[in-house]
Amino acid sequence: MNKYELLYIISSSASDQQKEDLIKKINQIIESKGGQIEGVDKWGMRKFAYPIDFKNEGYYVLVNFSINSEFVNEINNLMNITENIVRQIFVKK
């Protein structure tokens, strides 16, 4: 299993409850693929360097986890179609 960092941005238009539900959903997706979450760091609302989808800020979340590399693209594809996820990036440690 490889170690990864996942940084994703939740839309600023999402309510606090939607943000918490989305964080739990992403964690459950990682764990359902056999991953082990080592830490979740909620950075909170931050301004973007440039507008994304006509918005100027979003809620940042950093997740450190271990998983087999074959599931990273699958998780990325699921996040691409998930509502209220603005951007995400996976970094192999």
Backbone as JSON Lines, residues from 0, in Angstrom:
{"i":0,"aa":"M","n":[0.84,-1.18,0.0],"ca":[0.0,0.0,0.0],"c":[0.88,1.24,0.0]}
{"i":1,"aa":"N","n":[0.47,2.22,-0.79],"ca":[1.2,3.48,-0.9],"c":[0.52,4.55,-0.08]}
{"i":2,"aa":"K","n":[1.3,5.53,0.34],"ca":[0.75,6.66,1.11],"c":[0.44,7.8,0.15]}
{"i":3,"aa":"Y","n":[-0.72,8.43,0.36],"ca":[-1.17,9.53,-0.48],"c":[-1.69,10.68,0.37]}
{"i":4,"aa":"E","n":[-1.66,11.87,-0.24],"ca":[-2.35,13.03,0.28],"c":[-3.42,13.4,-0.72]}
{"i":5,"aa":"L","n":[-4.6,13.7,-0.22],"ca":[-5.69,14.15,-1.06],"c":[-6.12,15.51,-0.55]}
{"i":6,"aa":"L","n":[-6.02,16.51,-1.4],"ca":[-6.5,17.84,-1.07],"c":[-7.69,18.1,-1.98]}
{"i":7,"aa":"Y","n":[-8.84,18.4,-1.39],"ca":[-10.01,18.71,-2.2],"c":[-10.72,19.94,-1.67]}
{"i":8,"aa":"I","n":[-11.46,20.58,-2.55],"ca":[-12.17,21.82,-2.23],"c":[-13.66,21.58,-2.37]}
{"i":9,"aa":"I","n":[-14.39,21.93,-1.33],"ca":[-15.85,21.83,-1.34],"c":[-16.41,23.22,-1.66]}
{"i":10,"aa":"S","n":[-17.44,23.26,-2.46],"ca":[-18.06,24.51,-2.88],"c":[-18.49,25.35,-1.67]}
{"i":11,"aa":"S","n":[-18.31,26.64,-1.77],"ca":[-18.71,27.54,-0.68],"c":[-20.22,27.62,-0.53]}
{"i":12,"aa":"S","n":[-20.97,27.21,-1.55],"ca":[-22.43,27.27,-1.47],"c":[-23.02,26.09,-0.68]}
{"i":13,"aa":"A","n":[-22.2,25.09,-0.34],"ca":[-22.68,23.95,0.45],"c":[-22.87,24.37,1.9]}
{"i":14,"aa":"S","n":[-23.91,23.85,2.53],"ca":[-24.16,24.15,3.95],"c":[-23.15,23.38,4.81]}
{"i":15,"aa":"D","n":[-23.08,23.74,6.09],"ca":[-22.15,23.07,7.0],"c":[-22.46,21.58,7.09]}
{"i":16,"aa":"Q","n":[-23.74,21.22,7.12],"ca":[-24.13,19.82,7.19],"c":[-23.72,19.08,5.92]}
{"i":17,"aa":"Q","n":[-23.89,19.72,4.75],"ca":[-23.49,19.1,3.49],"c":[-21.98,18.89,3.44]}
{"i":18,"aa":"K","n":[-21.22,19.84,3.98],"ca":[-19.76,19.7,4.01],"c":[-19.34,18.5,4.86]}
{"i":19,"aa":"E","n":[-19.93,18.38,6.06],"ca":[-19.6,17.26,6.93],"c":[-20.0,15.93,6.31]}
{"i":20,"aa":"D","n":[-21.18,15.89,5.67],"ca":[-21.63,14.67,5.01],"c":[-20.7,14.29,3.87]}
{"i":21,"aa":"L","n":[-20.23,15.29,3.12],"ca":[-19.33,15.03,2.0],"c":[-17.98,14.52,2.48]}
{"i":22,"aa":"I","n":[-17.47,15.07,3.57],"ca":[-16.21,14.61,4.14],"c":[-16.34,13.15,4.58]}
{"i":23,"aa":"K","n":[-17.46,12.81,5.25],"ca":[-17.7,11.43,5.66],"c":[-17.82,10.51,4.46]}
{"i":24,"aa":"K","n":[-18.48,10.98,3.39],"ca":[-18.66,10.17,2.18],"c":[-17.31,9.86,1.54]}
{"i":25,"aa":"I","n":[-16.45,10.85,1.41],"ca":[-15.12,10.65,0.8],"c":[-14.31,9.67,1.65]}
{"i":26,"aa":"N","n":[-14.36,9.83,2.98],"ca":[-13.64,8.91,3.86],"c":[-14.17,7.48,3.72]}
{"i":27,"aa":"Q","n":[-15.49,7.33,3.6],"ca":[-16.07,6.0,3.43],"c":[-15.68,5.38,2.1]}
{"i":28,"aa":"I","n":[-15.58,6.19,1.05],"ca":[-15.15,5.68,-0.25],"c":[-13.73,5.14,-0.16]}
{"i":29,"aa":"I","n":[-12.84,5.9,0.49],"ca":[-11.45,5.47,0.64],"c":[-11.39,4.16,1.44]}
{"i":30,"aa":"E","n":[-12.13,4.09,2.54],"ca":[-12.11,2.89,3.37],"c":[-12.76,1.69,2.68]}
{"i":31,"aa":"S","n":[-13.77,1.94,1.84],"ca":[-14.43,0.83,1.14],"c":[-13.51,0.2,0.09]}
{"i":32,"aa":"K","n":[-12.51,0.93,-0.36],"ca":[-11.54,0.41,-1.32],"c":[-10.34,-0.22,-0.63]}
{"i":33,"aa":"G","n":[-10.41,-0.36,0.69],"ca":[-9.33,-0.99,1.44],"c":[-8.29,-0.01,1.94]}
{"i":34,"aa":"G","n":[-8.57,1.27,1.86],"ca":[-7.63,2.28,2.32],"c":[-7.71,2.49,3.82]}
{"i":35,"aa":"Q","n":[-6.64,3.04,4.38],"ca":[-6.58,3.36,5.8],"c":[-6.32,4.85,5.95]}
{"i":36,"aa":"I","n":[-7.26,5.56,6.54],"ca":[-7.13,7.0,6.71],"c":[-6.26,7.27,7.93]}
{"i":37,"aa":"E","n":[-5.23,8.08,7.72],"ca":[-4.3,8.41,8.8],"c":[-4.61,9.75,9.43]}
{"i":38,"aa":"G","n":[-5.32,10.61,8.71],"ca":[-5.67,11.91,9.27],"c":[-6.49,12.74,8.3]}
{"i":39,"aa":"V","n":[-7.38,13.55,8.87],"ca":[-8.2,14.47,8.09],"c":[-8.0,15.85,8.69]}
{"i":40,"aa":"D","n":[-7.54,16.79,7.88],"ca":[-7.28,18.15,8.33],"c":[-8.2,19.1,7.58]}
{"i":41,"aa":"K","n":[-9.12,19.73,8.31],"ca":[-10.06,20.68,7.7],"c":[-9.46,22.07,7.78]}
{"i":42,"aa":"W","n":[-9.06,22.6,6.63],"ca":[-8.44,23.91,6.58],"c":[-9.46,25.04,6.65]}
{"i":43,"aa":"G","n":[-10.68,24.77,6.28],"ca":[-11.72,25.79,6.33],"c":[-11.81,26.59,5.03]}
{"i":44,"aa":"M","n":[-12.51,27.71,5.11],"ca":[-12.73,28.55,3.93],"c":[-11.45,29.3,3.58]}
{"i":45,"aa":"R","n":[-11.1,29.24,2.3],"ca":[-9.92,29.95,1.78],"c":[-10.3,30.6,0.45]}
{"i":46,"aa":"K","n":[-9.65,31.7,0.16],"ca":[-9.87,32.37,-1.13],"c":[-9.07,31.68,-2.21]}
{"i":47,"aa":"F","n":[-9.64,31.63,-3.42],"ca":[-8.95,31.07,-4.58],"c":[-8.01,32.11,-5.16]}
{"i":48,"aa":"A","n":[-6.99,31.66,-5.87],"ca":[-6.09,32.57,-6.57],"c":[-6.79,33.18,-7.79]}
{"i":49,"aa":"Y","n":[-7.76,32.45,-8.33],"ca":[-8.54,32.91,-9.48],"c":[-9.93,32.29,-9.36]}
{"i":50,"aa":"P","n":[-10.94,32.9,-9.94],"ca":[-12.3,32.35,-9.83],"c":[-12.42,30.96,-10.47]}
{"i":51,"aa":"I","n":[-13.12,30.07,-9.79],"ca":[-13.42,28.74,-10.29],"c":[-14.94,28.6,-10.28]}
{"i":52,"aa":"D","n":[-15.53,28.32,-11.43],"ca":[-16.99,28.21,-11.55],"c":[-17.69,29.45,-10.98]}
{"i":53,"aa":"F","n":[-17.12,30.61,-11.24],"ca":[-17.66,31.9,-10.83],"c":[-17.71,32.07,-9.31]}
{"i":54,"aa":"K","n":[-16.89,31.32,-8.58],"ca":[-16.79,31.45,-7.13],"c":[-15.37,31.85,-6.77]}
{"i":55,"aa":"N","n":[-15.24,32.57,-5.65],"ca":[-13.94,33.08,-5.24],"c":[-13.35,32.42,-4.0]}
{"i":56,"aa":"E","n":[-14.13,31.5,-3.36],"ca":[-13.6,30.82,-2.19],"c":[-14.23,29.44,-2.05]}
{"i":57,"aa":"G","n":[-13.58,28.59,-1.27],"ca":[-14.06,27.24,-1.06],"c":[-13.54,26.68,0.25]}
{"i":58,"aa":"Y","n":[-14.07,25.54,0.66],"ca":[-13.72,24.88,1.91],"c":[-12.7,23.78,1.59]}
{"i":59,"aa":"Y","n":[-11.49,23.92,2.14],"ca":[-10.39,23.01,1.83],"c":[-10.3,21.88,2.87]}
{"i":60,"aa":"V","n":[-10.06,20.66,2.37],"ca":[-9.9,19.5,3.25],"c":[-8.68,18.7,2.77]}
{"i":61,"aa":"L","n":[-7.81,18.34,3.7],"ca":[-6.62,17.53,3.4],"c":[-6.75,16.19,4.1]}
{"i":62,"aa":"V","n":[-6.6,15.1,3.32],"ca":[-6.72,13.74,3.86],"c":[-5.41,13.0,3.58]}
{"i":63,"aa":"N","n":[-4.82,12.41,4.62],"ca":[-3.66,11.54,4.47],"c":[-4.14,10.11,4.64]}
{"i":64,"aa":"F","n":[-3.77,9.25,3.68],"ca":[-4.23,7.87,3.73],"c":[-3.29,6.95,2.98]}
{"i":65,"aa":"S","n":[-3.46,5.64,3.24],"ca":[-2.72,4.59,2.54],"c":[-3.71,3.74,1.76]}
{"i":66,"aa":"I","n":[-3.36,3.39,0.53],"ca":[-4.24,2.59,-0.31],"c":[-3.42,1.98,-1.45]}
{"i":67,"aa":"N","n":[-3.93,0.91,-2.04],"ca":[-3.31,0.36,-3.23],"c":[-3.47,1.35,-4.38]}
{"i":68,"aa":"S","n":[-2.43,1.51,-5.17],"ca":[-2.42,2.53,-6.22],"c":[-3.48,2.31,-7.29]}
{"i":69,"aa":"E","n":[-3.98,1.09,-7.44],"ca":[-4.97,0.81,-8.48],"c":[-6.31,1.5,-8.22]}
{"i":70,"aa":"F","n":[-6.56,1.91,-6.96],"ca":[-7.85,2.52,-6.62],"c":[-7.85,4.04,-6.69]}
{"i":71,"aa":"V","n":[-6.69,4.66,-6.85],"ca":[-6.61,6.12,-6.84],"c":[-7.41,6.73,-8.0]}
{"i":72,"aa":"N","n":[-7.24,6.19,-9.21],"ca":[-7.98,6.72,-10.35],"c":[-9.48,6.52,-10.19]}
{"i":73,"aa":"E","n":[-9.88,5.41,-9.59],"ca":[-11.29,5.14,-9.37],"c":[-11.9,6.16,-8.39]}
{"i":74,"aa":"I","n":[-11.17,6.46,-7.32],"ca":[-11.64,7.45,-6.36],"c":[-11.68,8.82,-7.01]}
{"i":75,"aa":"N","n":[-10.67,9.15,-7.81],"ca":[-10.64,10.43,-8.51],"c":[-11.85,10.58,-9.43]}
{"i":76,"aa":"N","n":[-12.19,9.52,-10.16],"ca":[-13.35,9.57,-11.06],"c":[-14.64,9.75,-10.28]}
{"i":77,"aa":"L","n":[-14.77,9.11,-9.13],"ca":[-15.96,9.29,-8.3],"c":[-16.06,10.72,-7.79]}
{"i":78,"aa":"M","n":[-14.92,11.31,-7.44],"ca":[-14.94,12.69,-6.95],"c":[-15.28,13.68,-8.06]}
{"i":79,"aa":"N","n":[-14.89,13.36,-9.31],"ca":[-15.2,14.23,-10.43],"c":[-16.7,14.38,-10.65]}
{"i":80,"aa":"I","n":[-17.47,13.34,-10.34],"ca":[-18.91,13.4,-10.57],"c":[-19.7,13.7,-9.29]}
{"i":81,"aa":"T","n":[-18.99,13.92,-8.18],"ca":[-19.65,14.23,-6.92],"c":[-20.01,15.71,-6.87]}
{"i":82,"aa":"E","n":[-21.25,15.97,-6.51],"ca":[-21.72,17.35,-6.42],"c":[-21.01,18.06,-5.27]}
{"i":83,"aa":"N","n":[-20.72,19.33,-5.44],"ca":[-20.09,20.24,-4.47],"c":[-18.59,20.05,-4.32]}
{"i":84,"aa":"I","n":[-17.96,19.15,-5.09],"ca":[-16.49,19.07,-5.11],"c":[-16.02,19.94,-6.26]}
{"i":85,"aa":"V","n":[-15.25,20.97,-5.93],"ca":[-14.78,21.92,-6.95],"c":[-13.52,21.4,-7.63]}
{"i":86,"aa":"R","n":[-12.53,21.01,-6.84],"ca":[-11.27,20.49,-7.35],"c":[-10.71,19.47,-6.37]}
{"i":87,"aa":"Q","n":[-9.85,18.58,-6.87],"ca":[-9.13,17.64,-6.0],"c":[-7.8,17.3,-6.63]}
{"i":88,"aa":"I","n":[-6.86,16.95,-5.76],"ca":[-5.55,16.52,-6.25],"c":[-5.01,15.44,-5.31]}
{"i":89,"aa":"F","n":[-4.49,14.39,-5.93],"ca":[-3.85,13.29,-5.19],"c":[-2.35,13.45,-5.36]}
{"i":90,"aa":"V","n":[-1.61,13.31,-4.25],"ca":[-0.15,13.38,-4.28],"c":[0.38,12.15,-3.57]}
{"i":91,"aa":"K","n":[1.25,11.4,-4.28],"ca":[1.88,10.23,-3.68],"c":[3.05,10.71,-2.83]}
{"i":92,"aa":"K","n":[3.08,10.27,-1.58],"ca":[4.16,10.69,-0.67],"c":[5.42,9.88,-0.9]}
